């Protein structure tokens, strides 16, 4: 495939290396360091799919530009979901597919699945409180992480006692605490903890490298062209 890379940070460079190793071509690179190149320079004849990993402030504009240009887009940027309804509408209007995930790791998406299952079971037995904790490197801009928000939303759907989340510790029974920590070069750790006076149960995912994210993003990019609609990892993995 011919892939347009939007964002050339750590993820963009890792995706470029893996894409080339899988036999794909890089049609172009969009990044503030290359101001002479823009998304509107490319057409569907030149690009099979765009992969977008940038910044919360830039993501929606990039996704919208791809959809208007007819370029299928796989987006991994977080912190822009207040615009997601607009992106879905634009995908429908243009007939151009959009794939979004807060985290492209297959392991993390299984973690999402198991967390929802766990929430559905734990609320049946009373006495347990639940919280989410996420730890990332100090350069991560948004908090909570998109992954932590996805976990929190899944818990809220299946644990009736919790109706909203708060990005700090809370004593309100209906609030789900989502605690954010930034330290060192931590790639990404997410922990769901259920506790009561008698015991504690934890579900944890810890990323050791970025390879899982890269592989998942490329799987999505290979899967998306030729489809119509808005998709996520559950569609790709059949969860």
C-alpha positions as CSV (number, residue, x, y, z in Angstrom):
1,X,0.0,0.0,0.0
2,X,0.9,3.7,-0.3
3,X,0.7,5.2,3.2
4,X,0.6,8.8,4.1
5,X,2.1,9.4,7.5
6,X,0.7,12.3,9.5
7,X,2.9,13.1,12.5
8,X,6.6,12.1,12.5
9,X,7.3,11.7,16.2
10,X,8.2,8.5,18.0
11,X,5.1,6.6,16.7
12,X,5.4,8.0,13.2
13,X,9.0,6.9,12.8
14,X,8.2,3.5,14.3
15,X,5.3,3.1,11.9
16,X,7.4,4.1,8.9
17,X,10.0,1.5,9.8
18,X,7.5,-1.3,10.2
19,X,5.5,-0.3,7.2
20,X,8.6,-0.5,5.0
21,X,9.5,-3.8,6.5
22,X,6.0,-5.1,5.6
23,X,6.5,-4.0,1.9
24,X,4.5,-0.8,2.0
25,X,5.5,2.5,0.5
26,X,5.5,5.9,2.3
27,X,3.6,8.2,0.0
28,X,4.5,11.3,2.1
29,X,5.1,12.6,5.6
30,X,3.0,15.5,7.1
31,X,4.7,17.1,10.1
32,X,5.4,20.7,11.4
33,X,9.0,20.1,10.5
34,X,8.0,19.8,6.9
35,X,5.7,22.8,6.4
36,X,6.0,22.6,2.6
37,X,3.9,19.4,2.5
38,X,0.2,19.3,3.3
39,X,-2.6,16.7,3.3
40,X,-4.3,18.5,0.3
41,X,-1.3,17.7,-1.8
42,X,-2.4,14.1,-2.0
43,X,-5.2,12.3,-3.7
44,X,-6.7,8.8,-3.5
45,X,-4.7,7.8,-6.6
46,X,-1.5,8.5,-4.6
47,X,-2.6,7.3,-1.1
48,X,-4.3,4.1,0.0
49,X,-4.6,5.1,3.6
50,X,-3.3,7.8,6.0
51,X,-2.1,7.1,9.5
52,X,-2.5,10.0,11.9
53,X,-0.6,10.2,15.3
54,X,-0.2,13.8,16.2
55,X,-1.4,16.2,19.0
56,X,-4.9,16.7,20.5
57,X,-5.0,20.2,19.0
58,X,-4.2,19.1,15.5
59,X,-5.9,15.7,15.2
60,X,-9.4,16.7,14.2
61,X,-8.2,19.1,11.5
62,X,-6.0,16.4,10.1
63,X,-8.7,13.7,10.2
64,X,-11.2,16.1,8.6
65,X,-8.8,17.1,5.8
66,X,-8.2,13.4,5.0
67,X,-11.9,12.6,4.9
68,X,-12.6,15.6,2.6
69,X,-9.8,14.5,0.4
70,X,-11.2,11.0,0.1
71,X,-8.2,9.4,2.0
72,X,-9.1,6.6,4.4
73,X,-7.6,7.5,7.7
74,X,-6.4,5.5,10.8
75,X,-6.2,7.9,13.7
76,X,-4.4,7.2,17.0
77,X,-4.3,10.7,18.5
78,X,-6.2,11.1,21.8
79,X,-7.7,14.1,23.5
80,X,-9.9,15.2,20.6
81,X,-13.0,13.2,21.0
82,X,-15.2,16.2,21.7
83,X,-15.1,16.5,17.8
84,X,-15.7,12.8,17.2
85,X,-19.4,13.3,16.3
86,X,-18.3,15.8,13.6
87,X,-15.7,13.3,12.3
88,X,-18.3,10.6,12.0
89,X,-20.7,12.8,10.2
90,X,-18.0,13.9,7.8
91,X,-17.1,10.2,7.2
92,X,-20.7,9.5,6.3
93,X,-21.0,12.6,4.1
94,X,-17.8,11.8,2.1
95,X,-18.1,8.1,2.0
96,X,-14.6,7.9,3.3
97,X,-13.8,5.4,6.1
98,X,-12.3,6.4,9.5
99,X,-10.7,4.1,12.0
100,X,-10.1,5.3,15.5
101,X,-8.7,3.7,18.6
102,X,-7.4,5.2,21.7
103,X,-4.9,2.4,21.8
104,X,-3.9,0.0,19.0
105,X,-2.3,-2.7,21.0
106,X,-4.1,-6.0,20.7
107,X,-3.2,-6.7,24.3
108,X,-4.8,-3.4,25.4
109,X,-8.0,-4.1,23.5
110,X,-8.3,-7.5,25.2
111,X,-7.7,-5.6,28.4
112,X,-10.7,-3.3,27.6
113,X,-12.8,-6.4,26.9
114,X,-11.8,-8.2,30.1
115,X,-12.3,-4.9,32.1
116,X,-15.9,-4.6,30.9
117,X,-16.6,-8.3,31.7
118,X,-15.1,-7.8,35.2
119,X,-17.2,-4.7,35.9
120,X,-20.3,-6.5,34.9
121,X,-19.5,-9.3,37.3
122,X,-18.1,-7.3,40.2
123,X,-21.1,-5.0,40.7
124,X,-23.3,-8.0,41.3
125,X,-21.6,-8.8,44.5
126,X,-21.6,-5.5,46.3
127,X,-19.0,-4.1,48.7
128,X,-16.3,-3.4,46.2
129,X,-15.2,0.1,45.0
130,X,-13.3,0.5,41.8
131,X,-10.7,3.0,40.5
132,X,-8.5,3.3,37.4
133,X,-4.8,4.3,37.5
134,X,-2.7,5.2,34.5
135,X,1.1,5.9,34.3
136,X,2.8,7.4,31.3
137,X,6.0,9.2,30.3
138,X,6.4,12.9,31.2
139,X,6.0,14.0,27.6
140,X,2.4,12.8,27.3
141,X,0.2,15.9,26.9
142,X,-3.3,14.7,27.6
143,X,-4.6,13.3,30.9
144,X,-6.3,11.0,31.6
145,X,-4.9,9.0,28.7
146,X,-7.3,8.0,25.9
147,X,-6.8,4.4,27.0
148,X,-7.8,5.2,30.6
149,X,-10.9,7.0,29.3
150,X,-11.9,4.0,27.3
151,X,-11.4,1.8,30.3
152,X,-13.5,4.2,32.4
153,X,-16.3,4.4,29.9
154,X,-16.5,0.6,29.8
155,X,-16.7,0.4,33.6
156,X,-19.4,3.1,33.7
157,X,-21.5,1.1,31.2
158,X,-21.3,-2.1,33.3
159,X,-21.0,-0.9,36.9
160,X,-24.3,0.8,37.7
161,X,-23.1,2.4,41.0
162,X,-20.7,4.6,39.0
163,X,-22.2,7.3,36.8
164,X,-19.3,9.6,36.0
165,X,-15.5,9.8,36.3
166,X,-13.2,12.3,38.0
167,X,-9.5,12.8,37.2
168,X,-8.5,12.7,40.8
169,X,-9.2,10.8,44.0
170,X,-12.8,11.1,45.1
171,X,-15.0,10.2,48.1
172,X,-18.2,10.4,46.1
173,X,-19.6,6.9,45.7
174,X,-21.0,7.6,42.2
175,X,-17.7,8.9,40.9
176,X,-15.0,6.7,39.3
177,X,-11.6,8.0,40.2
178,X,-9.2,8.0,37.2
179,X,-5.7,8.7,38.6
180,X,-3.0,10.0,36.2
181,X,0.7,9.8,36.9
182,X,3.6,11.1,34.7
183,X,7.0,9.7,35.3
184,X,10.2,9.0,33.4
185,X,9.9,7.2,30.1
186,X,7.0,4.9,31.0
187,X,5.4,3.8,27.8
188,X,2.0,3.0,29.3
189,X,0.6,1.2,32.3
190,X,-3.1,0.9,33.2
191,X,-4.5,-0.7,36.3
192,X,-8.1,-1.3,37.3
193,X,-8.5,-2.0,41.0
194,X,-11.5,-3.4,42.9
195,X,-11.2,-3.3,46.6
196,X,-13.2,-4.0,49.8
197,X,-12.1,-4.5,53.4
198,X,-11.6,-8.2,52.7
199,X,-9.5,-8.2,49.6
200,X,-8.3,-6.5,46.4
201,X,-8.5,-7.6,42.8
202,X,-6.4,-5.9,40.1
203,X,-6.4,-6.1,36.3
204,X,-3.2,-4.6,34.8
205,X,-1.7,-4.0,31.4
206,X,1.8,-2.8,31.0
207,X,3.4,-1.9,27.7
208,X,7.1,-2.8,27.4
209,X,7.7,-1.3,23.9
210,X,5.7,0.6,21.3
211,X,5.7,-2.4,18.9
212,X,2.3,-3.5,19.9
213,X,0.8,-0.1,19.1
214,X,2.7,0.0,15.7
215,X,1.6,-3.5,14.7
216,X,-2.1,-2.7,15.6
217,X,-2.1,0.5,13.7
218,X,-0.7,-1.2,10.6
219,X,-3.2,-4.0,10.9
220,X,-5.9,-1.4,10.9
221,X,-4.4,0.4,7.9
222,X,-4.2,-2.8,5.9
223,X,-7.9,-3.7,6.9
224,X,-9.5,-0.3,6.3
225,X,-9.3,0.6,2.5
226,X,-12.4,-0.4,0.6
227,X,-14.7,-0.1,3.6
228,X,-17.3,2.5,4.4
229,X,-18.1,3.8,7.9
230,X,-16.4,4.4,11.2
231,X,-14.5,1.5,12.8
232,X,-12.5,0.6,15.9
233,X,-10.4,-2.3,17.3
234,X,-13.5,-4.3,18.2
235,X,-14.4,-4.4,14.5
236,X,-10.9,-5.4,13.5
237,X,-10.5,-8.1,16.3
238,X,-14.0,-9.4,16.2
239,X,-14.6,-8.7,19.9
